[in-house]
Amino acid sequence: MTVDETQADKIVDGRFLEPPEPFLLTMEALDTIRPGETVLLRLCREPLPLYRALQLNGYAWETSCLDDGTFEILIRHRAE
């Protein structure tokens, strides 16, 4: 499933960045969204450590892997 970019309020393309830059940019983007808004993160590998940080900070996410190996993670505030 490819995420339609129009579903995302912010996009972080971390495919060509070195760690921890994608993580830092994602957390900065999450600090700016309101409930109901989303951040789309694109990476070349699945960000397993990020999931724990998202869980601890009250976010929900959906992960999909595209045919080219890109991981797309659509992140939003967890519903109360």
N, C-alpha and C positions, 0 to 999 in steps of 0.2 A: 504494500500500500504506500503510495507516494503521498506526502502531505502537500496539499495545495498551499502555496505561500500566502494566499489571501486569508488562510485560517490563522496565521501567526501575526501578532502585533509587533514582535521583535524577532530578528533572525540573527543567529550567531553561526557563522561558517568557520568551524575550527579544523577543517580538513587539512589545511596546510600550515597549521600552527603547532609549535612545540608545547608539550605539557610544562607548566600547569596553565598556560595562557587560555586554552578553551574553557577550562573550569572556571577561572577567574572572570572571564568575559560573560560566561553564562550566569554566574552568581550576581554579577553587576546588573545584567539585564533583568534578572528575576527581582532584584530590589526595586526596579522601576515600574513593574506591572501591577495593575489593580486586579481584584477578583474579577473573573470573567475574561481576562486577557491571557495571552499565551506567548511563550518563547519557543521558537523552533531552533534546535541545535543540530548541526550537521557535522559528522565526524567520520574518519576512516576506520574506526574501531569502536566496539561497544564500550561505553564509559561506565563500567561496573562500579567503580568507587563513587561516581556521581550519584548513583541511585540511592545510596545510603544517606548522602548529604541532603538529597531532595526529600527523602522520607522524614528525616529528622527536622526539616524546616517547613513541613506542612505542604509539600507539593505532590501532585499526581502527574504521571507521565504515560505516554504511549510511545513505544519504540517500534520502528520498522527498519528492515534492511532492504535496500534497493538492489537491483540486479548488478550494479557496478560495485557493490560492497560498501556503499555509503550508508551509514546509520543515521536515521532521522529520529530525533526525540522531541516530541511535542509536549511541553511542560506547562502546567497551570496550577493555580492554587487548589488545594484539595477542598472539596465541598465539605462544609461543616455539617 
